[in-house]
């Protein structure tokens, strides 16, 4: 009876956890954490700016609505007086 070749064990995963690899992995994780922190800070700034812009858009909407109401009133009066 011939033996089938055994599938490779997780030796490759053991190799990645060798003590010589840990400083490199920690350095890589530290760089990724620094990038993540920078991205979160950028996102926070963009969200703050978006909130300010949304409040300004609300104000502009009020002004536009007021102009439409004023124009409607003026045009309505001209139509009534002209008819």
Gaussian input, Z-matrix of N, CA and C with variables (Angstrom, degrees):
# hf/3-21g

backbone

0 1
 N
 C     1     B1
 C     2     B2     1     A1
 N     3     B3     2     A2     1     D1
 C     4     B4     3     A3     2     D2
 C     5     B5     4     A4     3     D3
 N     6     B6     5     A5     4     D4
 C     7     B7     6     A6     5     D5
 C     8     B8     7     A7     6     D6
 N     9     B9     8     A8     7     D7
 C    10    B10     9     A9     8     D8
 C    11    B11    10    A10     9     D9
 N    12    B12    11    A11    10    D10
 C    13    B13    12    A12    11    D11
 C    14    B14    13    A13    12    D12
 N    15    B15    14    A14    13    D13
 C    16    B16    15    A15    14    D14
 C    17    B17    16    A16    15    D15
 N    18    B18    17    A17    16    D16
 C    19    B19    18    A18    17    D17
 C    20    B20    19    A19    18    D18
 N    21    B21    20    A20    19    D19
 C    22    B22    21    A21    20    D20
 C    23    B23    22    A22    21    D21
 N    24    B24    23    A23    22    D22
 C    25    B25    24    A24    23    D23
 C    26    B26    25    A25    24    D24
 N    27    B27    26    A26    25    D25
 C    28    B28    27    A27    26    D26
 C    29    B29    28    A28    27    D27
 N    30    B30    29    A29    28    D28
 C    31    B31    30    A30    29    D29
 C    32    B32    31    A31    30    D30
 N    33    B33    32    A32    31    D31
 C    34    B34    33    A33    32    D32
 C    35    B35    34    A34    33    D33
 N    36    B36    35    A35    34    D34
 C    37    B37    36    A36    35    D35
 C    38    B38    37    A37    36    D36
 N    39    B39    38    A38    37    D37
 C    40    B40    39    A39    38    D38
 C    41    B41    40    A40    39    D39
 N    42    B42    41    A41    40    D40
 C    43    B43    42    A42    41    D41
 C    44    B44    43    A43    42    D42
 N    45    B45    44    A44    43    D43
 C    46    B46    45    A45    44    D44
 C    47    B47    46    A46    45    D45
 N    48    B48    47    A47    46    D46
 C    49    B49    48    A48    47    D47
 C    50    B50    49    A49    48    D48
 N    51    B51    50    A50    49    D49
 C    52    B52    51    A51    50    D50
 C    53    B53    52    A52    51    D51
 N    54    B54    53    A53    52    D52
 C    55    B55    54    A54    53    D53
 C    56    B56    55    A55    54    D54
 N    57    B57    56    A56    55    D55
 C    58    B58    57    A57    56    D56
 C    59    B59    58    A58    57    D57
 N    60    B60    59    A59    58    D58
 C    61    B61    60    A60    59    D59
 C    62    B62    61    A61    60    D60
 N    63    B63    62    A62    61    D61
 C    64    B64    63    A63    62    D62
 C    65    B65    64    A64    63    D63
 N    66    B66    65    A65    64    D64
 C    67    B67    66    A66    65    D65
 C    68    B68    67    A67    66    D66
 N    69    B69    68    A68    67    D67
 C    70    B70    69    A69    68    D68
 C    71    B71    70    A70    69    D69
 N    72    B72    71    A71    70    D70
 C    73    B73    72    A72    71    D71
 C    74    B74    73    A73    72    D72
 N    75    B75    74    A74    73    D73
 C    76    B76    75    A75    74    D74
 C    77    B77    76    A76    75    D75
 N    78    B78    77    A77    76    D76
 C    79    B79    78    A78    77    D77
 C    80    B80    79    A79    78    D78
 N    81    B81    80    A80    79    D79
 C    82    B82    81    A81    80    D80
 C    83    B83    82    A82    81    D81
 N    84    B84    83    A83    82    D82
 C    85    B85    84    A84    83    D83
 C    86    B86    85    A85    84    D84
 N    87    B87    86    A86    85    D85
 C    88    B88    87    A87    86    D86
 C    89    B89    88    A88    87    D87
 N    90    B90    89    A89    88    D88
 C    91    B91    90    A90    89    D89
 C    92    B92    91    A91    90    D90
 N    93    B93    92    A92    91    D91
 C    94    B94    93    A93    92    D92
 C    95    B95    94    A94    93    D93
 N    96    B96    95    A95    94    D94
 C    97    B97    96    A96    95    D95
 C    98    B98    97    A97    96    D96
 N    99    B99    98    A98    97    D97
 C   100   B100    99    A99    98    D98
 C   101   B101   100   A100    99    D99
 N   102   B102   101   A101   100   D100
 C   103   B103   102   A102   101   D101
 C   104   B104   103   A103   102   D102
 N   105   B105   104   A104   103   D103
 C   106   B106   105   A105   104   D104
 C   107   B107   106   A106   105   D105
 N   108   B108   107   A107   106   D106
 C   109   B109   108   A108   107   D107
 C   110   B110   109   A109   108   D108
 N   111   B111   110   A110   109   D109
 C   112   B112   111   A111   110   D110
 C   113   B113   112   A112   111   D111
 N   114   B114   113   A113   112   D112
 C   115   B115   114   A114   113   D113
 C   116   B116   115   A115   114   D114
 N   117   B117   116   A116   115   D115
 C   118   B118   117   A117   116   D116
 C   119   B119   118   A118   117   D117
 N   120   B120   119   A119   118   D118
 C   121   B121   120   A120   119   D119
 C   122   B122   121   A121   120   D120
 N   123   B123   122   A122   121   D121
 C   124   B124   123   A123   122   D122
 C   125   B125   124   A124   123   D123
 N   126   B126   125   A125   124   D124
 C   127   B127   126   A126   125   D125
 C   128   B128   127   A127   126   D126
 N   129   B129   128   A128   127   D127
 C   130   B130   129   A129   128   D128
 C   131   B131   130   A130   129   D129
 N   132   B132   131   A131   130   D130
 C   133   B133   132   A132   131   D131
 C   134   B134   133   A133   132   D132
 N   135   B135   134   A134   133   D133
 C   136   B136   135   A135   134   D134
 C   137   B137   136   A136   135   D135
 N   138   B138   137   A137   136   D136
 C   139   B139   138   A138   137   D137
 C   140   B140   139   A139   138   D138
 N   141   B141   140   A140   139   D139
 C   142   B142   141   A141   140   D140
 C   143   B143   142   A142   141   D141
 N   144   B144   143   A143   142   D142
 C   145   B145   144   A144   143   D143
 C   146   B146   145   A145   144   D144
 N   147   B147   146   A146   145   D145
 C   148   B148   147   A147   146   D146
 C   149   B149   148   A148   147   D147
 N   150   B150   149   A149   148   D148
 C   151   B151   150   A150   149   D149
 C   152   B152   151   A151   150   D150
 N   153   B153   152   A152   151   D151
 C   154   B154   153   A153   152   D152
 C   155   B155   154   A154   153   D153
 N   156   B156   155   A155   154   D154
 C   157   B157   156   A156   155   D155
 C   158   B158   157   A157   156   D156
 N   159   B159   158   A158   157   D157
 C   160   B160   159   A159   158   D158
 C   161   B161   160   A160   159   D159
 N   162   B162   161   A161   160   D160
 C   163   B163   162   A162   161   D161
 C   164   B164   163   A163   162   D162
 N   165   B165   164   A164   163   D163
 C   166   B166   165   A165   164   D164
 C   167   B167   166   A166   165   D165
 N   168   B168   167   A167   166   D166
 C   169   B169   168   A168   167   D167
 C   170   B170   169   A169   168   D168
 N   171   B171   170   A170   169   D169
 C   172   B172   171   A171   170   D170
 C   173   B173   172   A172   171   D171
 N   174   B174   173   A173   172   D172
 C   175   B175   174   A174   173   D173
 C   176   B176   175   A175   174   D174
 N   177   B177   176   A176   175   D175
 C   178   B178   177   A177   176   D176
 C   179   B179   178   A178   177   D177
 N   180   B180   179   A179   178   D178
 C   181   B181   180   A180   179   D179
 C   182   B182   181   A181   180   D180
 N   183   B183   182   A182   181   D181
 C   184   B184   183   A183   182   D182
 C   185   B185   184   A184   183   D183
 N   186   B186   185   A185   184   D184
 C   187   B187   186   A186   185   D185
 C   188   B188   187   A187   186   D186
 N   189   B189   188   A188   187   D187
 C   190   B190   189   A189   188   D188
 C   191   B191   190   A190   189   D189
 N   192   B192   191   A191   190   D190
 C   193   B193   192   A192   191   D191
 C   194   B194   193   A193   192   D192
 N   195   B195   194   A194   193   D193
 C   196   B196   195   A195   194   D194
 C   197   B197   196   A196   195   D195
 N   198   B198   197   A197   196   D196
 C   199   B199   198   A198   197   D197
 C   200   B200   199   A199   198   D198
 N   201   B201   200   A200   199   D199
 C   202   B202   201   A201   200   D200
 C   203   B203   202   A202   201   D201
 N   204   B204   203   A203   202   D202
 C   205   B205   204   A204   203   D203
 C   206   B206   205   A205   204   D204
 N   207   B207   206   A206   205   D205
 C   208   B208   207   A207   206   D206
 C   209   B209   208   A208   207   D207
 N   210   B210   209   A209   208   D208
 C   211   B211   210   A210   209   D209
 C   212   B212   211   A211   210   D210
 N   213   B213   212   A212   211   D211
 C   214   B214   213   A213   212   D212
 C   215   B215   214   A214   213   D213
 N   216   B216   215   A215   214   D214
 C   217   B217   216   A216   215   D215
 C   218   B218   217   A217   216   D216
 N   219   B219   218   A218   217   D217
 C   220   B220   219   A219   218   D218
 C   221   B221   220   A220   219   D219
 N   222   B222   221   A221   220   D220
 C   223   B223   222   A222   221   D221
 C   224   B224   223   A223   222   D222
 N   225   B225   224   A224   223   D223
 C   226   B226   225   A225   224   D224
 C   227   B227   226   A226   225   D225
 N   228   B228   227   A227   226   D226
 C   229   B229   228   A228   227   D227
 C   230   B230   229   A229   228   D228
 N   231   B231   230   A230   229   D229
 C   232   B232   231   A231   230   D230
 C   233   B233   232   A232   231   D231
 N   234   B234   233   A233   232   D232
 C   235   B235   234   A234   233   D233
 C   236   B236   235   A235   234   D234
 N   237   B237   236   A236   235   D235
 C   238   B238   237   A237   236   D236
 C   239   B239   238   A238   237   D237
 N   240   B240   239   A239   238   D238
 C   241   B241   240   A240   239   D239
 C   242   B242   241   A241   240   D240
 N   243   B243   242   A242   241   D241
 C   244   B244   243   A243   242   D242
 C   245   B245   244   A244   243   D243
 N   246   B246   245   A245   244   D244
 C   247   B247   246   A246   245   D245
 C   248   B248   247   A247   246   D246

   B1=1.4470
   B2=1.5337
   B3=1.3215
   B4=1.4604
   B5=1.5220
   B6=1.2799
   B7=1.4613
   B8=1.5214
   B9=1.3237
   B10=1.4590
   B11=1.5187
   B12=1.3091
   B13=1.4751
   B14=1.5213
   B15=1.2888
   B16=1.4607
   B17=1.5239
   B18=1.3183
   B19=1.4697
   B20=1.5159
   B21=1.3023
   B22=1.4652
   B23=1.5185
   B24=1.3089
   B25=1.4640
   B26=1.5119
   B27=1.2823
   B28=1.4662
   B29=1.5188
   B30=1.3173
   B31=1.4627
   B32=1.5213
   B33=1.3392
   B34=1.4666
   B35=1.5155
   B36=1.3349
   B37=1.4601
   B38=1.5168
   B39=1.3294
   B40=1.4626
   B41=1.5158
   B42=1.3284
   B43=1.4596
   B44=1.5227
   B45=1.3344
   B46=1.4628
   B47=1.5176
   B48=1.3238
   B49=1.4670
   B50=1.5181
   B51=1.3117
   B52=1.4557
   B53=1.5211
   B54=1.3256
   B55=1.4757
   B56=1.5165
   B57=1.3283
   B58=1.4662
   B59=1.5276
   B60=1.3319
   B61=1.4631
   B62=1.5241
   B63=1.3063
   B64=1.4664
   B65=1.5221
   B66=1.3066
   B67=1.4820
   B68=1.5223
   B69=1.3441
   B70=1.4631
   B71=1.5213
   B72=1.3226
   B73=1.4636
   B74=1.5144
   B75=1.3334
   B76=1.4649
   B77=1.5233
   B78=1.3256
   B79=1.4620
   B80=1.5252
   B81=1.3395
   B82=1.4697
   B83=1.5324
   B84=1.3270
   B85=1.4677
   B86=1.5285
   B87=1.3122
   B88=1.4650
   B89=1.5334
   B90=1.3273
   B91=1.4648
   B92=1.5245
   B93=1.3330
   B94=1.4641
   B95=1.5228
   B96=1.3245
   B97=1.4632
   B98=1.5248
   B99=1.3198
   B100=1.4663
   B101=1.5220
   B102=1.3387
   B103=1.4649
   B104=1.5205
   B105=1.3308
   B106=1.4627
   B107=1.5242
   B108=1.3126
   B109=1.4626
   B110=1.5239
   B111=1.3285
   B112=1.4641
   B113=1.5247
   B114=1.3404
   B115=1.4603
   B116=1.5245
   B117=1.3227
   B118=1.4658
   B119=1.5290
   B120=1.3198
   B121=1.4688
   B122=1.5251
   B123=1.3379
   B124=1.4702
   B125=1.5255
   B126=1.3312
   B127=1.4602
   B128=1.5194
   B129=1.3247
   B130=1.4643
   B131=1.5283
   B132=1.3262
   B133=1.4683
   B134=1.5240
   B135=1.3366
   B136=1.4618
   B137=1.5309
   B138=1.3223
   B139=1.4658
   B140=1.5305
   B141=1.3192
   B142=1.4655
   B143=1.5282
   B144=1.3343
   B145=1.4597
   B146=1.5272
   B147=1.3308
   B148=1.4593
   B149=1.5214
   B150=1.3260
   B151=1.4590
   B152=1.5286
   B153=1.3320
   B154=1.4695
   B155=1.5265
   B156=1.3395
   B157=1.4578
   B158=1.5261
   B159=1.3299
   B160=1.4677
   B161=1.5277
   B162=1.3177
   B163=1.4671
   B164=1.5278
   B165=1.3262
   B166=1.4663
   B167=1.5250
   B168=1.3300
   B169=1.4736
   B170=1.5311
   B171=1.3000
   B172=1.4677
   B173=1.5274
   B174=1.3284
   B175=1.4578
   B176=1.5154
   B177=1.3310
   B178=1.4651
   B179=1.5274
   B180=1.3257
   B181=1.4582
   B182=1.5123
   B183=1.3251
   B184=1.4650
   B185=1.5192
   B186=1.3447
   B187=1.4691
   B188=1.5232
   B189=1.3200
   B190=1.4538
   B191=1.5239
   B192=1.3302
   B193=1.4654
   B194=1.5117
   B195=1.3312
   B196=1.4597
   B197=1.5274
   B198=1.3317
   B199=1.4665
   B200=1.5265
   B201=1.3293
   B202=1.4594
   B203=1.5305
   B204=1.3469
   B205=1.4702
   B206=1.5273
   B207=1.3537
   B208=1.4622
   B209=1.5259
   B210=1.3265
   B211=1.4622
   B212=1.5221
   B213=1.3159
   B214=1.4601
   B215=1.5219
   B216=1.3214
   B217=1.4644
   B218=1.5215
   B219=1.3396
   B220=1.4650
   B221=1.5264
   B222=1.3322
   B223=1.4583
   B224=1.5093
   B225=1.3220
   B226=1.4551
   B227=1.5108
   B228=1.3319
   B229=1.4534
   B230=1.5175
   B231=1.3397
   B232=1.4625
   B233=1.5257
   B234=1.3224
   B235=1.4537
   B236=1.5196
   B237=1.3478
   B238=1.4704
   B239=1.5135
   B240=1.3496
   B241=1.4676
   B242=1.5361
   B243=1.3141
   B244=1.4579
   B245=1.5179
   B246=1.3338
   B247=1.4614
   B248=1.4894
   A1=109.58
   A2=116.79
   A3=119.56
   A4=109.91
   A5=113.59
   A6=118.24
   A7=109.44
   A8=113.94
   A9=118.63
   A10=109.04
   A11=116.86
   A12=117.39
   A13=109.99
   A14=114.29
   A15=119.86
   A16=109.94
   A17=116.39
   A18=117.27
   A19=109.62
   A20=116.02
   A21=118.18
   A22=110.15
   A23=114.64
   A24=119.74
   A25=109.09
   A26=115.37
   A27=119.35
   A28=110.91
   A29=116.38
   A30=120.90
   A31=110.91
   A32=115.91
   A33=117.83
   A34=110.67
   A35=117.25
   A36=118.15
   A37=110.62
   A38=115.98
   A39=118.49
   A40=110.37
   A41=116.05
   A42=119.14
   A43=111.38
   A44=116.59
   A45=118.38
   A46=112.16
   A47=116.76
   A48=118.59
   A49=111.63
   A50=116.48
   A51=118.90
   A52=109.11
   A53=116.37
   A54=118.73
   A55=113.74
   A56=118.14
   A57=119.70
   A58=111.56
   A59=118.14
   A60=122.04
   A61=112.15
   A62=117.08
   A63=119.43
   A64=113.67
   A65=120.53
   A66=118.31
   A67=112.83
   A68=116.51
   A69=119.57
   A70=110.82
   A71=116.77
   A72=120.43
   A73=111.07
   A74=116.96
   A75=120.08
   A76=111.27
   A77=115.89
   A78=119.69
   A79=110.68
   A80=115.81
   A81=119.95
   A82=110.33
   A83=116.75
   A84=120.20
   A85=111.36
   A86=116.23
   A87=119.87
   A88=110.66
   A89=116.49
   A90=119.97
   A91=110.76
   A92=116.89
   A93=119.86
   A94=110.88
   A95=117.32
   A96=120.86
   A97=110.86
   A98=116.82
   A99=119.90
   A100=110.41
   A101=117.66
   A102=121.14
   A103=110.53
   A104=116.53
   A105=120.68
   A106=110.98
   A107=116.93
   A108=120.73
   A109=110.72
   A110=116.67
   A111=120.17
   A112=110.77
   A113=117.19
   A114=120.25
   A115=111.43
   A116=117.89
   A117=121.08
   A118=110.00
   A119=116.88
   A120=120.42
   A121=110.67
   A122=116.78
   A123=120.26
   A124=111.03
   A125=116.11
   A126=120.16
   A127=111.29
   A128=116.88
   A129=120.55
   A130=111.28
   A131=116.09
   A132=119.84
   A133=111.41
   A134=116.62
   A135=119.79
   A136=111.25
   A137=117.22
   A138=119.74
   A139=111.23
   A140=116.36
   A141=119.70
   A142=110.02
   A143=116.69
   A144=121.04
   A145=110.87
   A146=117.04
   A147=120.80
   A148=110.97
   A149=117.35
   A150=120.60
   A151=110.97
   A152=116.72
   A153=120.16
   A154=110.23
   A155=116.67
   A156=119.91
   A157=111.50
   A158=117.18
   A159=119.93
   A160=110.51
   A161=116.90
   A162=119.79
   A163=110.67
   A164=117.02
   A165=120.11
   A166=111.21
   A167=116.79
   A168=120.18
   A169=110.50
   A170=116.28
   A171=119.59
   A172=110.04
   A173=116.45
   A174=120.20
   A175=111.97
   A176=116.66
   A177=119.77
   A178=110.98
   A179=117.04
   A180=120.49
   A181=111.46
   A182=116.58
   A183=120.45
   A184=111.67
   A185=115.76
   A186=118.84
   A187=111.02
   A188=117.84
   A189=121.27
   A190=110.50
   A191=116.06
   A192=119.56
   A193=111.67
   A194=116.38
   A195=120.19
   A196=110.84
   A197=116.69
   A198=119.01
   A199=111.24
   A200=117.35
   A201=120.20
   A202=111.06
   A203=116.32
   A204=118.94
   A205=110.88
   A206=116.64
   A207=119.93
   A208=110.84
   A209=116.54
   A210=119.87
   A211=110.34
   A212=116.91
   A213=120.45
   A214=110.59
   A215=116.11
   A216=119.19
   A217=110.61
   A218=116.01
   A219=119.35
   A220=110.31
   A221=116.70
   A222=119.36
   A223=111.12
   A224=117.65
   A225=121.02
   A226=111.97
   A227=118.23
   A228=121.71
   A229=111.19
   A230=117.80
   A231=120.52
   A232=110.07
   A233=116.86
   A234=119.30
   A235=110.79
   A236=116.12
   A237=119.31
   A238=111.21
   A239=116.99
   A240=119.55
   A241=111.91
   A242=117.32
   A243=120.52
   A244=111.55
   A245=118.31
   A246=120.32
   A247=109.70
   D1=121.24
   D2=-178.46
   D3=-86.59
   D4=143.96
   D5=179.09
   D6=-89.39
   D7=136.56
   D8=175.98
   D9=-76.79
   D10=146.49
   D11=177.90
   D12=-64.32
   D13=136.58
   D14=-179.30
   D15=-76.02
   D16=143.33
   D17=176.75
   D18=-64.09
   D19=150.17
   D20=-179.26
   D21=-61.00
   D22=138.08
   D23=178.25
   D24=-76.40
   D25=-177.77
   D26=-178.80
   D27=-82.49
   D28=40.51
   D29=177.93
   D30=-64.59
   D31=-34.99
   D32=179.74
   D33=-66.89
   D34=-34.49
   D35=178.07
   D36=-72.52
   D37=-29.21
   D38=176.43
   D39=-69.45
   D40=-34.32
   D41=-179.46
   D42=-65.50
   D43=-32.49
   D44=-177.31
   D45=-73.83
   D46=-13.86
   D47=-179.94
   D48=-104.23
   D49=15.79
   D50=176.60
   D51=-61.28
   D52=149.23
   D53=179.90
   D54=-56.56
   D55=-29.40
   D56=-179.79
   D57=-70.65
   D58=-22.02
   D59=-179.32
   D60=-85.83
   D61=-23.73
   D62=-173.32
   D63=-61.04
   D64=-45.72
   D65=178.26
   D66=-58.84
   D67=-39.14
   D68=178.49
   D69=-65.80
   D70=-43.04
   D71=178.61
   D72=-64.61
   D73=-42.15
   D74=178.54
   D75=-64.27
   D76=-38.38
   D77=177.23
   D78=-64.19
   D79=-41.46
   D80=178.81
   D81=-65.05
   D82=-43.31
   D83=178.01
   D84=-63.41
   D85=-37.63
   D86=178.45
   D87=-64.86
   D88=-40.46
   D89=177.80
   D90=-65.60
   D91=-40.76
   D92=178.20
   D93=-65.35
   D94=-39.29
   D95=178.29
   D96=-64.89
   D97=-39.51
   D98=177.50
   D99=-63.92
   D100=-40.59
   D101=178.35
   D102=-66.11
   D103=-41.63
   D104=178.06
   D105=-62.62
   D106=-42.40
   D107=178.70
   D108=-62.36
   D109=-42.25
   D110=178.46
   D111=-64.25
   D112=-40.89
   D113=179.66
   D114=-66.66
   D115=-38.91
   D116=178.66
   D117=-66.33
   D118=-39.01
   D119=177.17
   D120=-63.60
   D121=-43.24
   D122=177.08
   D123=-61.89
   D124=-42.81
   D125=178.85
   D126=-62.17
   D127=-41.21
   D128=178.50
   D129=-61.83
   D130=-43.13
   D131=178.43
   D132=-64.72
   D133=-41.24
   D134=179.26
   D135=-66.01
   D136=-38.73
   D137=178.19
   D138=-66.20
   D139=-38.75
   D140=177.91
   D141=-63.79
   D142=-43.26
   D143=178.73
   D144=-65.04
   D145=-38.93
   D146=178.91
   D147=-64.22
   D148=-38.54
   D149=178.25
   D150=-63.81
   D151=-41.06
   D152=177.77
   D153=-64.99
   D154=-42.16
   D155=-179.83
   D156=-67.16
   D157=-35.93
   D158=178.64
   D159=-64.83
   D160=-38.91
   D161=177.03
   D162=-65.51
   D163=-38.85
   D164=177.11
   D165=-66.17
   D166=-39.32
   D167=177.28
   D168=-63.31
   D169=-35.99
   D170=177.18
   D171=-62.66
   D172=-43.75
   D173=177.38
   D174=-62.71
   D175=-42.77
   D176=178.48
   D177=-63.59
   D178=-36.34
   D179=176.84
   D180=-62.33
   D181=-39.61
   D182=177.01
   D183=-63.59
   D184=-43.71
   D185=178.66
   D186=-63.35
   D187=-43.74
   D188=-179.48
   D189=-63.49
   D190=-41.00
   D191=177.45
   D192=-62.41
   D193=-41.65
   D194=179.14
   D195=-64.14
   D196=-39.23
   D197=178.77
   D198=-66.62
   D199=-39.91
   D200=177.67
   D201=-63.35
   D202=-40.78
   D203=179.34
   D204=-66.57
   D205=-40.17
   D206=178.46
   D207=-65.76
   D208=-42.85
   D209=178.98
   D210=-64.50
   D211=-39.01
   D212=179.12
   D213=-64.65
   D214=-39.87
   D215=-179.91
   D216=-66.90
   D217=-44.08
   D218=-178.77
   D219=-65.78
   D220=-46.33
   D221=179.94
   D222=-65.93
   D223=-34.81
   D224=177.59
   D225=-65.89
   D226=-39.98
   D227=178.56
   D228=-67.43
   D229=-38.84
   D230=178.85
   D231=-65.51
   D232=-37.19
   D233=179.74
   D234=-68.06
   D235=-40.07
   D236=179.66
   D237=-67.78
   D238=-45.11
   D239=-178.54
   D240=-72.03
   D241=-29.48
   D242=179.62
   D243=-77.80
   D244=-25.29
   D245=-177.31
   D246=-87.42

